[in-house]
Amino acid sequence: MYVAAFFAVAAVFALFEYGVLPPALIPDTPENRYVVDVVGALTGFGGVVLIFSFMKLPFVRRAVEQEDAARALKARARYARLRIAAWLVLMIINVVLYYEAPMTSNPTYQVLVLFIAGVFCWPAEERGGGKA
């Protein structure tokens, strides 16, 4: 799923670059510029905080640290996929803002920040030598 998420983002980029999706649909007004900047900041920086601290949320932590090892591994895999899905949604929102609102540069930085954060969301795999 991790690689598929990056391919999905690349596909959205390609759709805009090849003219399949029309760019610059948001008119340049002060109100629109403000909304785009706020949405970009919230989804960019707020999203990074969310995906980096996702596994520390109390309900996620309880699920992945439970006594039943098989259920804990399933929960860990499920929440890792959910974190990647959250990254995908946040990234696509900022890519769309990047192309639809060229009047501000905030989405450009948010796409970069989220891309780098996505690299650090690489799903952890269980290594050998665990409990039997």
RAHU-V881122 format. One record per pair of residues at least 12 apart in sequence whose C-alpha atoms are under 10 Angstrom apart, sorted by the first residue. I is the first residue (numbers start at 0). J is the second residue. Records with the same first field share a line. If there is no record, write none. Layout:
I=J  J
//
This chain:
0=79  80  81  83  84  122
1=79  80  82  83  84  86  87  117  118  120  121  122
2=83  121
3=83  87
4=83  84  86  87  88  90  91  117
5=83  86  87  90  114  117  118
7=87  90  91
8=87  88  90  91  94  114
9=91  94
11=91  94  95
12=91  94  95  97  98
15=94  95  98  99
16=98
20=95  98  99
21=98  99
22=95  96  97  98  99  100  101
23=95  96  97  98  99  100  101  102
24=96  98  99  100  101
25=96  98  99  100  101  102
26=99  100  101  102
27=100  101  102  103
28=102
29=102
31=100  102  103
32=100  101  102  103  104  105
33=103
35=93  96  97  99  100  102  103  104  105  106
36=96  100  103  104  105  106  109
37=105  106
38=92  93  96  105  106
39=89  92  93  94  96  97  104  105  106  107  108  109  110
40=93  105  106  108  109
41=89  109
42=86  88  89  90  92  93  106  109  110  113
43=86  89  90  92  93  105  106  108  109  110  111  112  113  114  116
44=108  109  112  113  116
45=89
46=85  86  88  89  90  109  112  113  116
47=86  89  109  112  113  114  115  116  117
48=116
49=82  85  86
50=79  81  82  83  84  85  86  89  113  116  117  119  120
51=82  116  117  119  120
52=82
53=78  79  81  82  85
54=75  78  79  82
59=74  75  77  78
60=74  75  78
61=74
62=74  75  78
63=75  76  77  78
68=129  130  131
72=124  125
75=122  123  124
76=122  123  124
78=122
79=120  121  122  123
80=120  122
82=117  120  121  122
83=117  120  121  122
86=113  114  116  117  120
87=113  114  117
89=109  110  113
90=106  109  110  111  112  113  114  117
91=110  113
92=106  110
93=105  106  107  108  109  110  111  113
94=106  107  109  110  111
95=110
96=109  110
97=109  110
//
